[in-house]
Amino acid sequence: MACLAGAFSLAGTSVIAARFFGGQLGIFTITGVSLLLALCLMLPLGWKELKDTCRRLRLRDGGLLFLQALFGIFLFRLFLLTGLEKTSSGEAGILTGATPAVTVLLAAFVLREPVGRRARLGIVSAIGGVVLIQLFSAGKLGAMSLDHLAGNVLVLLAAISESSFNILSRGFALKSEGSQGAAIPPIPQTMLVTAMAMFLCLIPAAFEHPLSSLRTIGWQEWLALVWNGPFVTAQAFLLWFAGIQRCPAATAAAFSGLMPFTALLLSVLVLGESSYWLQWVGGLLVILGIILIAGKSQPEPKKEQAENSWSELPNRI
């Protein structure tokens, strides 16, 4: 749980770091460069483990890792960075509070993890926080513009991508442990997922003139890139993969609520954005959802049952 708390607290800072780019760099350039910086940090530390892991990987394992890269990094950052161009950091932070609810619902369907009464109340609480911030924004603006609404929808799509990544990671951890006797260590798994996401960014980044753009940015933008790489990507994903191997997806869903809370808090403290009491009520509802979803009333599913559910997913779809 400590690993999950650290992972999502770091992930919440990505919403704030994105504000320091100021539109000078393209979305895929930001993502690609930050992932490259993360790989440069991790390769010297885990090269031997990476080689050993690659020898054991099968084609299907590589496909599952690719899906983690697609949803957890590529699509998440694409939707988030695009949405932040149209909405505020604090509002985006609260909107990512949809992640716990979506993760619990996907865990019940995909992994067949049981959802107790407290977890259901947590889902309602998290969704209530998201709805509250939407009603607040509409009331504050009089009539929410289509551009602002589109930004909020994009941030919600980022939350759905993050939830899909949570389920894929937990399912892969169960599958690798059951078939190989031991789960893939966090460092090589982080490096593989990071490398795949970086290659996904290469072609679209080429159309953003990355070299000329990077030459024009200042120290704040470079600092944000470094933060997005070694910290938001490398450190957060290392903590995430270490935590998801030890906790069910519902527990991970609870701690994912720390991401919007961190983003809202830092948007006020660091960026000086205005905050309103309804926003903090929405934040408290998200925290309440964390407490409820992580409650002891949720029985952890048997590993064999979860593995069977994961392997039967294509047939059920």
Phi, psi and chi 1 to 4 in degrees:
 res  aa     phi    psi   chi1   chi2   chi3   chi4
   1 MET       -  -35.1  -69.6 -173.9 -179.5      -
   2 ALA   -63.9  -39.4      -      -      -      -
   3 CYS   -63.0  -43.6  -71.2      -      -      -
   4 LEU   -65.2  -40.2  -67.1  174.0      -      -
   5 ALA   -62.2  -43.8      -      -      -      -
   6 GLY   -65.5  -39.3      -      -      -      -
   7 ALA   -62.4  -47.9      -      -      -      -
   8 PHE   -77.6  -26.6  -76.1  111.0      -      -
   9 SER   -66.1  -42.4  -64.1      -      -      -
  10 LEU   -65.4  -39.6  -76.0  171.3      -      -
  11 ALA   -62.3  -34.6      -      -      -      -
  12 GLY   -63.9  -26.9      -      -      -      -
  13 THR   -71.0  -16.0   65.7      -      -      -
  14 SER   -64.2  -32.3   63.8      -      -      -
  15 VAL   -62.8  -38.6  178.5      -      -      -
  16 ILE   -75.7  -43.5  -51.5  -56.5      -      -
  17 ALA   -60.0  -33.3      -      -      -      -
  18 ALA   -62.2  -27.5      -      -      -      -
  19 ARG   -68.4  -22.3  -77.1  -61.8 -175.3 -169.0
  20 PHE   -80.8   -6.7  -72.7   93.2      -      -
  21 PHE   -81.2  -27.2  -64.5  115.6      -      -
  22 GLY    59.0   26.5      -      -      -      -
  23 GLY    76.9    7.2      -      -      -      -
  24 GLN   -79.6  -24.1  -67.4 -180.0  -90.8      -
  25 LEU  -118.3  147.5  -64.4  175.5      -      -
  26 GLY   -71.7  159.4      -      -      -      -
  27 ILE   -60.7  -45.3  -67.8  171.8      -      -
  28 PHE   -74.2  -28.0  -62.3  104.5      -      -
  29 THR   -66.5  -44.9  -59.2      -      -      -
  30 ILE   -58.7  -48.9  -65.7  170.9      -      -
  31 THR   -65.3  -46.3  -54.9      -      -      -
  32 GLY   -63.0  -44.1      -      -      -      -
  33 VAL   -68.0  -41.9  172.7      -      -      -
  34 SER   -64.9  -36.6   62.8      -      -      -
  35 LEU   -68.8  -37.7  -65.8  176.7      -      -
  36 LEU   -62.9  -42.6  177.5   60.5      -      -
  37 LEU   -63.0  -38.4  -67.5  172.9      -      -
  38 ALA   -64.6  -41.9      -      -      -      -
  39 LEU   -64.7  -39.4  -79.4  175.2      -      -
  40 CYS   -61.3  -31.4  -69.5      -      -      -
  41 LEU   -76.8  -40.0  171.8   69.7      -      -
  42 MET   -83.3  -31.0  -70.4 -174.5  -69.4      -
  43 LEU   -58.0  -47.1  -83.1  173.6      -      -
  44 PRO   -62.7  -27.3  -19.4   32.4      -      -
  45 LEU   -82.7  -30.9  -59.5  175.7      -      -
  46 GLY  -129.6   25.7      -      -      -      -
  47 TRP   -62.5  -42.8  175.5 -111.4      -      -
  48 LYS   -65.9  -45.2 -175.8  177.5  179.5 -179.8
  49 GLU   -62.3  -36.2  -79.4 -174.4  -46.8      -
  50 LEU   -63.5  -43.9  179.0   62.5      -      -
  51 LYS   -63.2  -43.5  -69.6 -168.6  -62.3 -178.0
  52 ASP   -63.5  -39.2  -65.2  -22.2      -      -
  53 THR   -67.6  -41.5  -60.8      -      -      -
  54 CYS   -63.0  -31.9  -71.0      -      -      -
  55 ARG   -67.6  -30.0  -67.1 -167.2 -168.7  100.9
  56 ARG   -90.1  -16.2  -65.5 -171.7  -73.0  121.2
  57 LEU   -71.2  140.7  -78.9 -179.0      -      -
  58 ARG  -104.1  171.2  -64.3  179.1  -61.7  179.6
  59 LEU   -60.1  -42.0 -177.9   60.5      -      -
  60 ARG   -66.1  -36.6 -175.3  178.4  179.8 -176.7
  61 ASP   -61.3  -41.9  -64.1  -30.2      -      -
  62 GLY   -62.6  -37.1      -      -      -      -
  63 GLY   -64.6  -39.3      -      -      -      -
  64 LEU   -68.4  -37.7  -67.7  174.5      -      -
  65 LEU   -65.8  -37.1  -72.8  171.6      -      -
  66 PHE   -63.0  -40.9  174.3   79.3      -      -
  67 LEU   -64.0  -36.2  -70.8  176.0      -      -
  68 GLN   -62.8  -42.5  -67.8  178.5   48.8      -
  69 ALA   -65.1  -39.6      -      -      -      -
  70 LEU   -64.7  -49.7  177.0   65.0      -      -
  71 PHE   -83.3  -42.0  -75.6   96.7      -      -
  72 GLY   -77.4  -27.1      -      -      -      -
  73 ILE  -120.4  -59.1  -61.4 -179.6      -      -
  74 PHE   -63.1  -60.3 -176.1   79.7      -      -
  75 LEU   -69.4  -37.8  -70.2  179.0      -      -
  76 PHE   -59.4  -48.2  172.3   75.0      -      -
  77 ARG   -73.6  -33.2  -64.3 -164.3 -179.3 -175.1
  78 LEU   -60.6  -51.2  171.3   62.9      -      -
  79 PHE   -67.1  -41.4  -69.6  137.6      -      -
  80 LEU   -66.5  -49.8  179.6   62.8      -      -
  81 LEU   -66.5  -35.8  -67.6  174.5      -      -
  82 THR   -68.9  -41.0  -54.4      -      -      -
  83 GLY   -65.7  -34.5      -      -      -      -
  84 LEU   -68.3  -16.4  -80.5  170.2      -      -
  85 GLU   -73.9  -13.4  -64.6  175.8   -6.1      -
  86 LYS  -121.1   -9.4  -53.8  174.2 -174.2  -62.8
  87 THR  -139.4  172.6 -170.7      -      -      -
  88 SER   -83.7  160.3   68.6      -      -      -
  89 SER   -65.9  -42.9  -59.7      -      -      -
  90 GLY   -62.5  -43.4      -      -      -      -
  91 GLU   -66.1  -41.5 -168.4  169.4  -15.0      -
  92 ALA   -62.6  -38.4      -      -      -      -
  93 GLY   -61.6  -42.6      -      -      -      -
  94 ILE   -68.3  -38.7  -71.8  -64.2      -      -
  95 LEU   -63.2  -29.5  -72.5  170.2      -      -
  96 THR   -69.7   -4.5   55.3      -      -      -
  97 GLY   -64.7   -8.6      -      -      -      -
  98 ALA   -70.9  -16.4      -      -      -      -
  99 THR   -58.4  -47.6  -58.7      -      -      -
 100 PRO   -58.6  -44.3  -22.0   32.4      -      -
 101 ALA   -64.4  -45.6      -      -      -      -
 102 VAL   -64.9  -38.8  176.7      -      -      -
 103 THR   -63.9  -43.0  -59.0      -      -      -
 104 VAL   -63.8  -41.7  169.0      -      -      -
 105 LEU   -64.5  -42.1  -67.6  174.7      -      -
 106 LEU   -67.5  -36.5  -71.9  176.6      -      -
 107 ALA   -63.7  -37.9      -      -      -      -
 108 ALA   -67.8  -36.8      -      -      -      -
 109 PHE   -82.2  -47.6  172.4   70.5      -      -
 110 VAL   -82.1  -51.2  177.9      -      -      -
 111 LEU   -94.8   -5.9  -59.2  178.2      -      -
 112 ARG    56.6   38.3  -66.7 -175.9  179.1  175.2
 113 GLU   -77.2  134.1  -70.2 -173.0   -2.3      -
 114 PRO   -66.8  144.1   23.8  -33.0      -      -
 115 VAL  -114.5  107.8 -177.9      -      -      -
 116 GLY   -78.6  179.8      -      -      -      -
 117 ARG   -63.5  -41.1 -172.1 -166.8  -46.1  179.2
 118 ARG   -64.7  -37.1  -71.5 -176.8   60.7  165.6
 119 ALA   -65.6  -39.2      -      -      -      -
 120 ARG   -64.8  -39.6  -70.3 -165.9  -67.0  -91.2
 121 LEU   -64.4  -36.7  -70.7  174.4      -      -
 122 GLY   -63.3  -38.9      -      -      -      -
 123 ILE   -61.3  -46.4  -67.3  172.5      -      -
 124 VAL   -62.0  -40.2  172.7      -      -      -
 125 SER   -64.1  -44.7  179.9      -      -      -
 126 ALA   -64.7  -43.8      -      -      -      -
 127 ILE   -64.9  -37.2  -67.2  176.8      -      -
 128 GLY   -61.0  -38.8      -      -      -      -
 129 GLY   -63.0  -39.7      -      -      -      -
 130 VAL   -66.7  -44.8  173.5      -      -      -
 131 VAL   -63.0  -39.1  171.0      -      -      -
 132 LEU   -62.0  -43.3 -173.7   61.4      -      -
 133 ILE   -67.8  -31.1 -167.5   63.8      -      -
 134 GLN   -68.1  -45.2  -70.0  -57.2  -61.5      -
 135 LEU   -63.9  -37.8  -66.4  175.9      -      -
 136 PHE   -62.4  -45.0  164.4   77.4      -      -
 137 SER   -64.9  -41.4  -61.4      -      -      -
 138 ALA   -63.9  -40.2      -      -      -      -
 139 GLY   -69.4  -37.9      -      -      -      -
 140 LYS   -68.0  -39.1 -175.9 -178.3   70.9  168.7
 141 LEU   -87.9   -3.5  -61.7  174.7      -      -
 142 GLY    80.6  -65.0      -      -      -      -
 143 ALA  -140.6  114.5      -      -      -      -
 144 MET   -62.4  128.7 -175.9 -177.7  -67.2      -
 145 SER   -68.3  156.1   66.8      -      -      -
 146 LEU   -63.4  -34.6  -70.5  177.9      -      -
 147 ASP   -66.3  -42.1 -164.2   48.5      -      -
 148 HIS   -66.3  -41.5 -171.1   95.6      -      -
 149 LEU   -63.2  -40.1  179.3   61.4      -      -
 150 ALA   -62.0  -38.3      -      -      -      -
 151 GLY   -62.1  -41.6      -      -      -      -
 152 ASN   -65.8  -39.5  -70.7  -13.0      -      -
 153 VAL   -63.0  -40.8  170.8      -      -      -
 154 LEU   -63.5  -39.8  -72.1  168.5      -      -
 155 VAL   -65.6  -38.5  174.6      -      -      -
 156 LEU   -64.6  -37.3  -75.4  173.5      -      -
 157 LEU   -64.0  -34.6  -72.2  174.9      -      -
 158 ALA   -63.7  -39.8      -      -      -      -
 159 ALA   -64.2  -39.8      -      -      -      -
 160 ILE   -65.9  -38.8  -66.1  172.7      -      -
 161 SER   -63.7  -40.7  -61.9      -      -      -
 162 GLU   -63.7  -40.0  179.5   70.8   15.1      -
 163 SER   -64.7  -41.4  -61.4      -      -      -
 164 SER   -61.8  -40.1  -58.0      -      -      -
 165 PHE   -62.6  -40.8  167.2   74.2      -      -
 166 ASN   -58.0  -44.8  -65.2  -14.5      -      -
 167 ILE   -69.4  -42.1  -62.2  -58.3      -      -
 168 LEU   -61.4  -40.5  -73.3  164.9      -      -
 169 SER   -66.4  -44.2  -59.8      -      -      -
 170 ARG   -66.5  -42.8  178.5   58.8  178.6  168.1
 171 GLY   -63.3  -39.2      -      -      -      -
 172 PHE   -67.7  -37.7 -178.0   77.3      -      -
 173 ALA   -63.6  -42.2      -      -      -      -
 174 LEU   -65.6  -41.7  -68.5  169.2      -      -
 175 LYS   -67.2  -44.7  178.0 -178.1  176.6  -62.1
 176 SER   -67.8  -35.7   60.6      -      -      -
 177 GLU   -68.9  -38.0 -176.9  176.0   -7.7      -
 178 GLY   -73.6  -32.0      -      -      -      -
 179 SER   -94.2  -25.8   60.4      -      -      -
 180 GLN  -116.1   -4.9  -60.5  171.4    4.2      -
 181 GLY    87.2  -16.0      -      -      -      -
 182 ALA  -156.2  140.5      -      -      -      -
 183 ALA   -70.5  156.4      -      -      -      -
 184 ILE   -65.7  133.2  -65.7  176.9      -      -
 185 PRO   -59.2  151.1  -23.1   33.4      -      -
 186 PRO   -60.2  -38.3  -25.8   34.7      -      -
 187 ILE   -65.4  -52.6  -70.1 -179.1      -      -
 188 PRO   -65.0  -34.0   18.4  -30.2      -      -
 189 GLN   -65.1  -41.5 -172.5  171.7   -0.1      -
 190 THR   -63.1  -42.1  -58.1      -      -      -
 191 MET   -64.4  -42.4  -74.5 -167.7  -71.8      -
 192 LEU   -64.7  -46.3  -71.8  169.9      -      -
 193 VAL   -65.2  -40.5  170.4      -      -      -
 194 THR   -63.8  -44.2  -59.1      -      -      -
 195 ALA   -63.6  -41.5      -      -      -      -
 196 MET   -64.1  -42.7  -69.1  176.3 -179.0      -
 197 ALA   -65.1  -36.4      -      -      -      -
 198 MET   -64.4  -41.9 -173.6 -175.8   68.4      -
 199 PHE   -66.5  -31.4  -78.9  111.1      -      -
 200 LEU   -63.2  -29.2  -76.6  172.9      -      -
 201 CYS   -85.0  -16.1  -64.3      -      -      -
 202 LEU   -60.6  -51.9  -72.7  179.6      -      -
 203 ILE   -65.9  -51.7  -65.3  178.2      -      -
 204 PRO   -64.0  -30.1   18.4  -29.9      -      -
 205 ALA   -67.7  -29.2      -      -      -      -
 206 ALA   -62.2  -27.1      -      -      -      -
 207 PHE   -83.3   -3.7  -66.3   94.9      -      -
 208 GLU   -99.4    8.3  -62.7  174.9  -18.0      -
 209 HIS    51.0   61.5  -51.4  -70.2      -      -
 210 PRO   -63.5  -39.1   23.6  -33.3      -      -
 211 LEU   -65.1  -45.8  -64.5  179.7      -      -
 212 SER   -68.1  -34.4   58.2      -      -      -
 213 SER   -68.3  -41.1  -61.0      -      -      -
 214 LEU   -65.9  -28.9  -71.1  170.2      -      -
 215 ARG   -71.9  -18.8  -76.5 -163.6  -66.3  -94.9
 216 THR   -97.2  -10.0   62.4      -      -      -
 217 ILE   -82.7  158.7   63.4  175.0      -      -
 218 GLY   -98.8 -169.7      -      -      -      -
 219 TRP   -68.3  -30.0   67.4  -90.6      -      -
 220 GLN   -65.5  -41.6  -75.6 -171.1  -23.6      -
 221 GLU   -66.6  -40.9  -70.4   81.2    3.5      -
 222 TRP   -65.5  -37.5  -83.8  110.6      -      -
 223 LEU   -63.9  -38.7 -173.8   60.8      -      -
 224 ALA   -66.2  -37.5      -      -      -      -
 225 LEU   -64.7  -43.1  -76.5  173.1      -      -
 226 VAL   -63.7  -40.1  171.6      -      -      -
 227 TRP   -65.7  -41.8 -178.3 -100.2      -      -
 228 ASN   -66.1  -25.8  -91.8  -24.4      -      -
 229 GLY   -86.2  -83.1      -      -      -      -
 230 PRO   -60.9  -27.3  -25.8   35.6      -      -
 231 PHE   -99.4  -62.8  -67.2   95.6      -      -
 232 VAL   -65.3  -35.5  174.8      -      -      -
 233 THR   -90.8  -63.7  -61.3      -      -      -
 234 ALA   -65.1  -60.1      -      -      -      -
 235 GLN   -65.4  -43.3 -172.9   61.2   42.6      -
 236 ALA   -64.5  -41.3      -      -      -      -
 237 PHE   -72.5  -33.6  -85.5   89.4      -      -
 238 LEU   -61.0  -46.3  -74.9  172.7      -      -
 239 LEU   -64.6  -39.0  -69.1  170.8      -      -
 240 TRP   -62.9  -51.1  160.8 -104.8      -      -
 241 PHE   -66.0  -31.3  -73.6  125.4      -      -
 242 ALA   -68.6  -37.0      -      -      -      -
 243 GLY   -77.0  -40.5      -      -      -      -
 244 ILE   -70.8  -19.9 -161.2   60.5      -      -
 245 GLN   -74.2  -15.4  -69.7  176.1    5.2      -
 246 ARG  -114.3  -10.6  -62.5  168.3  172.1   84.4
 247 CYS  -128.9  148.6  -64.2      -      -      -
 248 PRO   -68.1  163.2   22.9  -32.2      -      -
 249 ALA   -62.8  -32.9      -      -      -      -
 250 ALA   -63.4  -37.5      -      -      -      -
 251 THR   -66.7  -42.2  -58.2      -      -      -
 252 ALA   -61.0  -37.5      -      -      -      -
 253 ALA   -60.7  -40.2      -      -      -      -
 254 ALA   -61.7  -45.6      -      -      -      -
 255 PHE   -75.1  -18.8  -78.2   92.9      -      -
 256 SER   -64.7  -17.5   64.0      -      -      -
 257 GLY   -66.6  -15.8      -      -      -      -
 258 LEU   -68.0  -23.0  -72.1  174.3      -      -
 259 MET   -64.3  -52.5 -176.0  167.2   65.2      -
 260 PRO   -66.2  -34.0   22.2  -34.5      -      -
 261 PHE   -65.3  -43.2 -177.4   76.6      -      -
 262 THR   -62.9  -42.2  -57.6      -      -      -
 263 ALA   -64.0  -43.4      -      -      -      -
 264 LEU   -64.0  -45.2  174.4   62.7      -      -
 265 LEU   -62.2  -46.1 -174.9   63.4      -      -
 266 LEU   -72.9  -28.9  -68.5  179.0      -      -
 267 SER   -63.3  -29.5   68.4      -      -      -
 268 VAL   -83.1  -45.0  175.1      -      -      -
 269 LEU   -75.4  -38.9  -63.5  178.4      -      -
 270 VAL   -95.8  -47.3  177.8      -      -      -
 271 LEU   -89.6  -13.3  -60.2 -179.4      -      -
 272 GLY    70.8   23.7      -      -      -      -
 273 GLU   -71.6  150.5  -68.2 -173.7   -5.4      -
 274 SER   -71.5  144.1  -59.8      -      -      -
 275 SER  -126.0  151.4   61.1      -      -      -
 276 TYR  -128.0  156.9  -59.1   85.0      -      -
 277 TRP   -62.2  -32.3   69.7  -88.8      -      -
 278 LEU   -67.0  -31.5  -80.8  176.4      -      -
 279 GLN   -64.5  -40.9  -74.9 -179.4  -55.3      -
 280 TRP   -71.6  -31.0  -68.5  105.9      -      -
 281 VAL   -63.3  -43.4  170.8      -      -      -
 282 GLY   -60.8  -39.8      -      -      -      -
 283 GLY   -64.0  -39.3      -      -      -      -
 284 LEU   -65.8  -34.9  -70.3  175.2      -      -
 285 LEU   -64.7  -37.2  -74.5  174.8      -      -
 286 VAL   -64.0  -45.9  170.6      -      -      -
 287 ILE   -62.6  -39.6  -63.1  -59.6      -      -
 288 LEU   -61.3  -38.5  177.7   60.9      -      -
 289 GLY   -61.8  -37.6      -      -      -      -
 290 ILE   -60.5  -48.1  -66.0  175.6      -      -
 291 ILE   -62.8  -41.8  -62.6  171.4      -      -
 292 LEU   -71.1  -45.0  -68.4  172.2      -      -
 293 ILE   -67.0  -32.8  -66.0  174.5      -      -
 294 ALA   -85.4    8.5      -      -      -      -
 295 GLY   -64.0  154.5      -      -      -      -
 296 LYS   -70.4   -8.6  -66.0  -63.0 -176.8 -178.6
 297 SER   -72.6  -10.3   60.0      -      -      -
 298 GLN   -87.2  113.3  -70.1 -174.3  116.1      -
 299 PRO   -74.8  136.0   25.9  -31.8      -      -
 300 GLU   -76.7  130.0 -176.0  172.0  -11.9      -
 301 PRO   -67.2  151.7   26.5  -33.6      -      -
 302 LYS   -64.6  143.0  -65.9 -179.2  178.9  179.7
 303 LYS   -60.3  -39.4 -173.2  173.4   68.8  174.4
 304 GLU   -64.2  -39.2  -66.7   79.9    4.1      -
 305 GLN   -65.3  -42.2  176.9 -175.0  -10.5      -
 306 ALA   -66.4  -40.2      -      -      -      -
 307 GLU   -64.1  -41.2  -69.6  171.2   -0.2      -
 308 ASN   -65.0  -40.2  -67.9  -25.0      -      -
 309 SER   -63.4  -40.0  -59.5      -      -      -
 310 TRP   -64.7  -43.6  177.2 -105.5      -      -
 311 SER   -71.2  -25.5   60.8      -      -      -
 312 GLU   -87.7   -3.8  -66.9  170.2    1.0      -
 313 LEU   -56.4  -46.9  176.1   61.6      -      -
 314 PRO   -57.9  -37.3  -24.1   34.9      -      -
 315 ASN   -68.5  -38.8  -63.9  -29.7      -      -
 316 ARG   -67.1  -37.4  -62.7 -153.3  -55.5  -86.1
 317 ILE   -66.9      -  -66.5  176.1      -      -
